[in-house]
Amino acid sequence: MDRPRNVGAMLIIYSVPVALYSVKLRILLRHKGIAFEELPPPGGYGSAEYRALVPSGNIPAMIHDGFMLADSEAIAEYLNEAFPKVPMLPDALKDRAKAREFSRCHDTRLEPAVRAMYPQVANETRNAQAVTDGGAAISKHLSAVDLLLATSPLDPSQLWICDCGFAVTFAWIKAFETALGLPVIWPDRVREYDARLQSFAVVAEELAAYRPAMNAYLEKANPPQI
């Protein structure tokens, strides 16, 4: 995949194809025009070789000119300061705090509820009640997102760090609606927010590049062929 090239120091991102939080990070990298090389974890995800580089073993992780950092949000905020062109956090103190609050809503509430659906993807072992309960939990968190959007001070014409995770998580929710029959209630304001995120070219491009990995993961959702 072609990457924008405007950075001198070497920037490496360790990831695996289906990693959601890596998509979140790549949207930021695309938007800021930061050149990077994406590599699989040396020795494989969870290996001792990878933990020698990244003690937490987390995906994604970054090495920037010899400096290692893990956790997508920490990396995103670091890159926003290291490469200040195209800022992705507001200037005002209280607006930055609200942006971080919105990010935490994604990272600690909505995304974990969506991640809980991954074990239900395989058709042979799917638990219908778990899918129903998961849809209710996700709907609850989407309602909270709706309330935060209603009072957000952030300029909607800008793409912020806090937007990047929602873009890919919304894509997974919609994929699970189709593949698992996940029952989800989308508030109108959240649907509008999803559409607005996809109107940014970097978001649409990254989701298009990521979709083959999503589709490959979701193949096991199909009933077995007889």
Phi and psi restraints in degrees (value plus and minus 20) as a CYANA .aco file:
   2 ASP   PHI     -89.1   -49.1
   2 ASP   PSI     119.1   159.1
   3 ARG   PHI    -140.4  -100.4
   3 ARG   PSI     129.2   169.2
   4 PRO   PHI     -83.2   -43.2
   4 PRO   PSI     124.2   164.2
   5 ARG   PHI    -144.5  -104.5
   5 ARG   PSI      76.8   116.8
   6 ASN   PHI    -166.5  -126.5
   6 ASN   PSI       0.9    40.9
   7 VAL   PHI    -144.6  -104.6
   7 VAL   PSI     115.1   155.1
   8 GLY   PHI    -102.5   -62.5
   8 GLY   PSI     -67.7   -27.7
   9 ALA   PHI     -90.9   -50.9
   9 ALA   PSI     128.7   168.7
  10 MET   PHI     -92.3   -52.3
  10 MET   PSI     110.6   150.6
  11 LEU   PHI    -146.1  -106.1
  11 LEU   PSI      98.5   138.5
  12 ILE   PHI    -136.1   -96.1
  12 ILE   PSI     114.0   154.0
  13 ILE   PHI    -135.0   -95.0
  13 ILE   PSI     105.2   145.2
  14 TYR   PHI    -113.7   -73.7
  14 TYR   PSI     110.6   150.6
  15 SER   PHI    -177.4  -137.4
  15 SER   PSI     153.7   193.7
  16 VAL   PHI    -147.1  -107.1
  16 VAL   PSI     135.9   175.9
  17 PRO   PHI     -75.4   -35.4
  17 PRO   PSI     -58.2   -18.2
  18 VAL   PHI    -113.1   -73.1
  18 VAL   PSI     -21.0    19.0
  19 ALA   PHI     -83.6   -43.6
  19 ALA   PSI      99.4   139.4
  20 LEU   PHI     -84.5   -44.5
  20 LEU   PSI     -65.6   -25.6
  21 TYR   PHI     -89.6   -49.6
  21 TYR   PSI     -40.1    -0.1
  22 SER   PHI     -91.4   -51.4
  22 SER   PSI     -54.0   -14.0
  23 VAL   PHI     -83.8   -43.8
  23 VAL   PSI     -65.7   -25.7
  24 LYS   PHI     -71.2   -31.2
  24 LYS   PSI     -65.8   -25.8
  25 LEU   PHI     -90.7   -50.7
  25 LEU   PSI     -59.9   -19.9
  26 ARG   PHI     -86.1   -46.1
  26 ARG   PSI     -51.9   -11.9
  27 ILE   PHI     -80.4   -40.4
  27 ILE   PSI     -65.4   -25.4
  28 LEU   PHI     -81.2   -41.2
  28 LEU   PSI     -65.7   -25.7
  29 LEU   PHI     -80.8   -40.8
  29 LEU   PSI     -62.7   -22.7
  30 ARG   PHI     -82.0   -42.0
  30 ARG   PSI     -66.9   -26.9
  31 HIS   PHI     -84.5   -44.5
  31 HIS   PSI     -57.2   -17.2
  32 LYS   PHI    -107.4   -67.4
  32 LYS   PSI     -25.5    14.5
  33 GLY   PHI      48.1    88.1
  33 GLY   PSI      16.0    56.0
  34 ILE   PHI    -112.3   -72.3
  34 ILE   PSI     105.4   145.4
  35 ALA   PHI     -94.6   -54.6
  35 ALA   PSI     119.6   159.6
  36 PHE   PHI    -175.7  -135.7
  36 PHE   PSI     141.4   181.4
  37 GLU   PHI    -134.3   -94.3
  37 GLU   PSI     109.6   149.6
  38 GLU   PHI    -124.3   -84.3
  38 GLU   PSI     108.2   148.2
  39 LEU   PHI    -150.0  -110.0
  39 LEU   PSI     132.5   172.5
  40 PRO   PHI     -93.7   -53.7
  40 PRO   PSI     137.0   177.0
  41 PRO   PHI     -80.6   -40.6
  41 PRO   PSI     108.0   148.0
  42 PRO   PHI     -77.0   -37.0
  42 PRO   PSI     107.8   147.8
  43 GLY   PHI      62.0   102.0
  43 GLY   PSI     -25.0    15.0
  44 GLY   PHI      78.8   118.8
  44 GLY   PSI     135.3   175.3
  45 TYR   PHI     -80.9   -40.9
  45 TYR   PSI     107.8   147.8
  46 GLY   PHI      68.1   108.1
  46 GLY   PSI     -21.2    18.8
  47 SER   PHI     -96.3   -56.3
  47 SER   PSI     139.3   179.3
  48 ALA   PHI     -84.5   -44.5
  48 ALA   PSI     -55.1   -15.1
  49 GLU   PHI     -82.7   -42.7
  49 GLU   PSI     -62.0   -22.0
  50 TYR   PHI     -89.2   -49.2
  50 TYR   PSI     -60.2   -20.2
  51 ARG   PHI     -86.6   -46.6
  51 ARG   PSI     -42.0    -2.0
  52 ALA   PHI     -87.1   -47.1
  52 ALA   PSI     -48.1    -8.1
  53 LEU   PHI    -110.3   -70.3
  53 LEU   PSI     -62.5   -22.5
  54 VAL   PHI    -146.0  -106.0
  54 VAL   PSI      73.4   113.4
  55 PRO   PHI     -74.9   -34.9
  55 PRO   PSI     -53.8   -13.8
  56 SER   PHI     -92.6   -52.6
  56 SER   PSI     -41.7    -1.7
  57 GLY   PHI      53.7    93.7
  57 GLY   PSI     -10.4    29.6
  58 ASN   PHI     -91.5   -51.5
  58 ASN   PSI     132.9   172.9
  59 ILE   PHI    -142.5  -102.5
  59 ILE   PSI     109.9   149.9
  60 PRO   PHI    -100.9   -60.9
  60 PRO   PSI     143.6   183.6
  61 ALA   PHI    -155.4  -115.4
  61 ALA   PSI     139.2   179.2
  62 MET   PHI    -150.0  -110.0
  62 MET   PSI     121.9   161.9
  63 ILE   PHI    -143.9  -103.9
  63 ILE   PSI      97.5   137.5
  64 HIS   PHI    -138.9   -98.9
  64 HIS   PSI      85.5   125.5
  65 ASP   PHI      32.0    72.0
  65 ASP   PSI      22.0    62.0
  66 GLY   PHI      72.8   112.8
  66 GLY   PSI     -28.9    11.1
  67 PHE   PHI    -115.3   -75.3
  67 PHE   PSI     103.1   143.1
  68 MET   PHI    -120.1   -80.1
  68 MET   PSI     119.1   159.1
  69 LEU   PHI    -169.2  -129.2
  69 LEU   PSI     118.9   158.9
  70 ALA   PHI    -141.2  -101.2
  70 ALA   PSI     146.0   186.0
  71 ASP   PHI      66.9   106.9
  71 ASP   PSI     100.9   140.9
  72 SER   PHI     -80.1   -40.1
  72 SER   PSI     -58.4   -18.4
  73 GLU   PHI     -90.4   -50.4
  73 GLU   PSI     -60.9   -20.9
  74 ALA   PHI     -83.5   -43.5
  74 ALA   PSI     -62.3   -22.3
  75 ILE   PHI     -83.4   -43.4
  75 ILE   PSI     -64.8   -24.8
  76 ALA   PHI     -80.4   -40.4
  76 ALA   PSI     -65.0   -25.0
  77 GLU   PHI     -88.7   -48.7
  77 GLU   PSI     -56.0   -16.0
  78 TYR   PHI     -81.6   -41.6
  78 TYR   PSI     -68.8   -28.8
  79 LEU   PHI     -84.8   -44.8
  79 LEU   PSI     -54.1   -14.1
  80 ASN   PHI     -82.7   -42.7
  80 ASN   PSI     -54.1   -14.1
  81 GLU   PHI    -104.8   -64.8
  81 GLU   PSI     -57.6   -17.6
  82 ALA   PHI     -88.4   -48.4
  82 ALA   PSI     -51.6   -11.6
  83 PHE   PHI    -145.6  -105.6
  83 PHE   PSI      60.9   100.9
  84 PRO   PHI     -89.6   -49.6
  84 PRO   PSI     -33.5     6.5
  85 LYS   PHI     -82.2   -42.2
  85 LYS   PSI     116.1   156.1
  86 VAL   PHI      41.0    81.0
  86 VAL   PSI      48.9    88.9
  87 PRO   PHI     -83.3   -43.3
  87 PRO   PSI     122.1   162.1
  88 MET   PHI    -142.3  -102.3
  88 MET   PSI      -3.8    36.2
  89 LEU   PHI    -148.1  -108.1
  89 LEU   PSI     124.2   164.2
  90 PRO   PHI     -85.3   -45.3
  90 PRO   PSI     139.7   179.7
  91 ASP   PHI     -93.9   -53.9
  91 ASP   PSI     -60.0   -20.0
  92 ALA   PHI     -93.3   -53.3
  92 ALA   PSI     118.0   158.0
  93 LEU   PHI     -74.0   -34.0
  93 LEU   PSI     -70.3   -30.3
  94 LYS   PHI     -89.4   -49.4
  94 LYS   PSI     -53.4   -13.4
  95 ASP   PHI     -88.1   -48.1
  95 ASP   PSI     -57.7   -17.7
  96 ARG   PHI     -83.0   -43.0
  96 ARG   PSI     -59.9   -19.9
  97 ALA   PHI     -82.5   -42.5
  97 ALA   PSI     -61.4   -21.4
  98 LYS   PHI     -87.2   -47.2
  98 LYS   PSI     -55.7   -15.7
  99 ALA   PHI     -83.4   -43.4
  99 ALA   PSI     -61.3   -21.3
 100 ARG   PHI     -89.1   -49.1
 100 ARG   PSI     -56.6   -16.6
 101 GLU   PHI     -78.9   -38.9
 101 GLU   PSI     -62.6   -22.6
 102 PHE   PHI     -85.3   -45.3
 102 PHE   PSI     -61.2   -21.2
 103 SER   PHI     -80.1   -40.1
 103 SER   PSI     -63.2   -23.2
 104 ARG   PHI     -85.8   -45.8
 104 ARG   PSI     -53.8   -13.8
 105 CYS   PHI     -78.1   -38.1
 105 CYS   PSI     -59.9   -19.9
 106 HIS   PHI     -90.3   -50.3
 106 HIS   PSI     -74.1   -34.1
 107 ASP   PHI     -90.8   -50.8
 107 ASP   PSI     -50.8   -10.8
 108 THR   PHI    -127.2   -87.2
 108 THR   PSI     -28.9    11.1
 109 ARG   PHI    -146.8  -106.8
 109 ARG   PSI     -85.9   -45.9
 110 LEU   PHI     -86.9   -46.9
 110 LEU   PSI     -71.5   -31.5
 111 GLU   PHI     -81.8   -41.8
 111 GLU   PSI     -63.3   -23.3
 112 PRO   PHI     -80.2   -40.2
 112 PRO   PSI     -54.4   -14.4
 113 ALA   PHI     -87.4   -47.4
 113 ALA   PSI     -56.4   -16.4
 114 VAL   PHI     -91.3   -51.3
 114 VAL   PSI     -61.6   -21.6
 115 ARG   PHI     -80.0   -40.0
 115 ARG   PSI     -51.3   -11.3
 116 ALA   PHI     -83.9   -43.9
 116 ALA   PSI     -34.8     5.2
 117 MET   PHI    -104.7   -64.7
 117 MET   PSI     -35.3     4.7
 118 TYR   PHI     -76.4   -36.4
 118 TYR   PSI     -61.7   -21.7
 119 PRO   PHI     -84.9   -44.9
 119 PRO   PSI     -33.7     6.3
 120 GLN   PHI    -113.8   -73.8
 120 GLN   PSI     -17.7    22.3
 121 VAL   PHI     -89.0   -49.0
 121 VAL   PSI     -64.3   -24.3
 122 ALA   PHI     -81.4   -41.4
 122 ALA   PSI     102.9   142.9
 123 ASN   PHI     -79.4   -39.4
 123 ASN   PSI     -59.5   -19.5
 124 GLU   PHI     -88.4   -48.4
 124 GLU   PSI     -46.9    -6.9
 125 THR   PHI    -137.4   -97.4
 125 THR   PSI      -8.3    31.7
 126 ARG   PHI     -87.7   -47.7
 126 ARG   PSI     118.5   158.5
 127 ASN   PHI    -127.2   -87.2
 127 ASN   PSI      92.7   132.7
 128 ALA   PHI     -80.3   -40.3
 128 ALA   PSI     -58.4   -18.4
 129 GLN   PHI     -87.3   -47.3
 129 GLN   PSI     -57.0   -17.0
 130 ALA   PHI     -84.5   -44.5
 130 ALA   PSI     -56.3   -16.3
 131 VAL   PHI     -86.7   -46.7
 131 VAL   PSI     -63.9   -23.9
 132 THR   PHI     -81.5   -41.5
 132 THR   PSI     -66.0   -26.0
 133 ASP   PHI     -85.0   -45.0
 133 ASP   PSI     -58.5   -18.5
 134 GLY   PHI     -84.2   -44.2
 134 GLY   PSI     -60.1   -20.1
 135 GLY   PHI     -81.8   -41.8
 135 GLY   PSI     -59.0   -19.0
 136 ALA   PHI     -85.6   -45.6
 136 ALA   PSI     -61.3   -21.3
 137 ALA   PHI     -85.5   -45.5
 137 ALA   PSI     -63.6   -23.6
 138 ILE   PHI     -85.0   -45.0
 138 ILE   PSI     -61.2   -21.2
 139 SER   PHI     -80.6   -40.6
 139 SER   PSI     -59.7   -19.7
 140 LYS   PHI     -80.4   -40.4
 140 LYS   PSI     -64.0   -24.0
 141 HIS   PHI     -91.5   -51.5
 141 HIS   PSI     -53.7   -13.7
 142 LEU   PHI     -84.3   -44.3
 142 LEU   PSI     -54.1   -14.1
 143 SER   PHI     -83.8   -43.8
 143 SER   PSI     -58.7   -18.7
 144 ALA   PHI     -86.6   -46.6
 144 ALA   PSI     -59.6   -19.6
 145 VAL   PHI     -79.7   -39.7
 145 VAL   PSI     -61.7   -21.7
 146 ASP   PHI     -77.9   -37.9
 146 ASP   PSI     -64.5   -24.5
 147 LEU   PHI     -84.6   -44.6
 147 LEU   PSI     -59.8   -19.8
 148 LEU   PHI     -86.9   -46.9
 148 LEU   PSI     -59.5   -19.5
 149 LEU   PHI     -82.9   -42.9
 149 LEU   PSI     -54.9   -14.9
 150 ALA   PHI     -83.0   -43.0
 150 ALA   PSI     -46.7    -6.7
 151 THR   PHI    -139.5   -99.5
 151 THR   PSI      -5.6    34.4
 152 SER   PHI     -88.6   -48.6
 152 SER   PSI     112.7   152.7
 153 PRO   PHI    -108.7   -68.7
 153 PRO   PSI     -19.0    21.0
 154 LEU   PHI     -98.0   -58.0
 154 LEU   PSI     119.5   159.5
 155 ASP   PHI     -84.4   -44.4
 155 ASP   PSI      96.6   136.6
 156 PRO   PHI     -92.4   -52.4
 156 PRO   PSI     -29.6    10.4
 157 SER   PHI    -102.9   -62.9
 157 SER   PSI     -27.9    12.1
 158 GLN   PHI    -125.9   -85.9
 158 GLN   PSI     132.2   172.2
 159 LEU   PHI    -119.1   -79.1
 159 LEU   PSI     103.0   143.0
 160 TRP   PHI    -129.4   -89.4
 160 TRP   PSI     142.3   182.3
 161 ILE   PHI     -72.7   -32.7
 161 ILE   PSI     -62.6   -22.6
 162 CYS   PHI     -86.5   -46.5
 162 CYS   PSI     -36.0     4.0
 163 ASP   PHI    -100.0   -60.0
 163 ASP   PSI     -46.9    -6.9
 164 CYS   PHI     -85.1   -45.1
 164 CYS   PSI     -61.0   -21.0
 165 GLY   PHI     -88.6   -48.6
 165 GLY   PSI     -59.1   -19.1
 166 PHE   PHI     -80.3   -40.3
 166 PHE   PSI     -57.4   -17.4
 167 ALA   PHI     -77.1   -37.1
 167 ALA   PSI     -66.0   -26.0
 168 VAL   PHI    -101.2   -61.2
 168 VAL   PSI     -53.8   -13.8
 169 THR   PHI     -85.9   -45.9
 169 THR   PSI     -59.3   -19.3
 170 PHE   PHI     -79.5   -39.5
 170 PHE   PSI     -59.1   -19.1
 171 ALA   PHI     -82.4   -42.4
 171 ALA   PSI     -59.2   -19.2
 172 TRP   PHI     -88.3   -48.3
 172 TRP   PSI     -59.7   -19.7
 173 ILE   PHI     -79.4   -39.4
 173 ILE   PSI     -66.5   -26.5
 174 LYS   PHI     -84.5   -44.5
 174 LYS   PSI     -57.1   -17.1
 175 ALA   PHI     -85.6   -45.6
 175 ALA   PSI     -59.8   -19.8
 176 PHE   PHI     -90.1   -50.1
 176 PHE   PSI     -51.7   -11.7
 177 GLU   PHI     -77.6   -37.6
 177 GLU   PSI     -63.3   -23.3
 178 THR   PHI     -95.2   -55.2
 178 THR   PSI     -68.4   -28.4
 179 ALA   PHI     -97.1   -57.1
 179 ALA   PSI     -54.3   -14.3
 180 LEU   PHI    -131.0   -91.0
 180 LEU   PSI     -27.4    12.6
 181 GLY   PHI      48.8    88.8
 181 GLY   PSI      12.5    52.5
 182 LEU   PHI     -84.5   -44.5
 182 LEU   PSI     102.4   142.4
 183 PRO   PHI    -106.3   -66.3
 183 PRO   PSI      89.3   129.3
 184 VAL   PHI    -146.4  -106.4
 184 VAL   PSI     118.6   158.6
 185 ILE   PHI    -123.8   -83.8
 185 ILE   PSI      97.4   137.4
 186 TRP   PHI    -120.1   -80.1
 186 TRP   PSI      95.0   135.0
 187 PRO   PHI     -81.8   -41.8
 187 PRO   PSI     126.5   166.5
 188 ASP   PHI     -76.1   -36.1
 188 ASP   PSI     -61.3   -21.3
 189 ARG   PHI     -84.6   -44.6
 189 ARG   PSI     -53.8   -13.8
 190 VAL   PHI     -91.9   -51.9
 190 VAL   PSI     -59.2   -19.2
 191 ARG   PHI     -80.6   -40.6
 191 ARG   PSI     -62.5   -22.5
 192 GLU   PHI     -84.2   -44.2
 192 GLU   PSI     -58.7   -18.7
 193 TYR   PHI     -84.0   -44.0
 193 TYR   PSI     -64.2   -24.2
 194 ASP   PHI     -78.4   -38.4
 194 ASP   PSI     -65.5   -25.5
 195 ALA   PHI     -83.4   -43.4
 195 ALA   PSI     -59.3   -19.3
 196 ARG   PHI     -84.3   -44.3
 196 ARG   PSI     -61.3   -21.3
 197 LEU   PHI     -81.7   -41.7
 197 LEU   PSI     -61.2   -21.2
 198 GLN   PHI     -91.9   -51.9
 198 GLN   PSI     -33.4     6.6
 199 SER   PHI     -95.4   -55.4
 199 SER   PSI     -35.3     4.7
 200 PHE   PHI     -98.6   -58.6
 200 PHE   PSI     106.9   146.9
 201 ALA   PHI     -77.6   -37.6
 201 ALA   PSI     -59.8   -19.8
 202 VAL   PHI     -85.5   -45.5
 202 VAL   PSI     -53.2   -13.2
 203 VAL   PHI     -89.4   -49.4
 203 VAL   PSI     -69.0   -29.0
 204 ALA   PHI     -80.5   -40.5
 204 ALA   PSI     -60.6   -20.6
 205 GLU   PHI     -86.7   -46.7
 205 GLU   PSI     -63.2   -23.2
 206 GLU   PHI     -87.9   -47.9
 206 GLU   PSI     -61.3   -21.3
 207 LEU   PHI     -85.1   -45.1
 207 LEU   PSI     -57.5   -17.5
 208 ALA   PHI     -84.2   -44.2
 208 ALA   PSI     -60.2   -20.2
 209 ALA   PHI     -89.2   -49.2
 209 ALA   PSI     -49.0    -9.0
 210 TYR   PHI    -104.1   -64.1
 210 TYR   PSI     -43.7    -3.7
 211 ARG   PHI     -76.5   -36.5
 211 ARG   PSI     -58.7   -18.7
 212 PRO   PHI     -77.6   -37.6
 212 PRO   PSI     -57.4   -17.4
 213 ALA   PHI     -87.7   -47.7
 213 ALA   PSI     -59.6   -19.6
 214 MET   PHI     -80.9   -40.9
 214 MET   PSI     -68.9   -28.9
 215 ASN   PHI     -81.6   -41.6
 215 ASN   PSI     -58.8   -18.8
 216 ALA   PHI     -84.0   -44.0
 216 ALA   PSI     -61.0   -21.0
 217 TYR   PHI     -84.8   -44.8
 217 TYR   PSI     -55.9   -15.9
 218 LEU   PHI    -103.3   -63.3
 218 LEU   PSI     -23.4    16.6
 219 GLU   PHI     -78.1   -38.1
 219 GLU   PSI     -54.7   -14.7
 220 LYS   PHI     -92.9   -52.9
 220 LYS   PSI     -25.5    14.5
 221 ALA   PHI     -96.5   -56.5
 221 ALA   PSI     -38.0     2.0
 222 ASN   PHI     -96.0   -56.0
 222 ASN   PSI     124.6   164.6
 223 PRO   PHI     -80.8   -40.8
 223 PRO   PSI     129.0   169.0
 224 PRO   PHI     -84.3   -44.3
 224 PRO   PSI     123.2   163.2
 225 GLN   PHI     -95.9   -55.9
 225 GLN   PSI     114.3   154.3
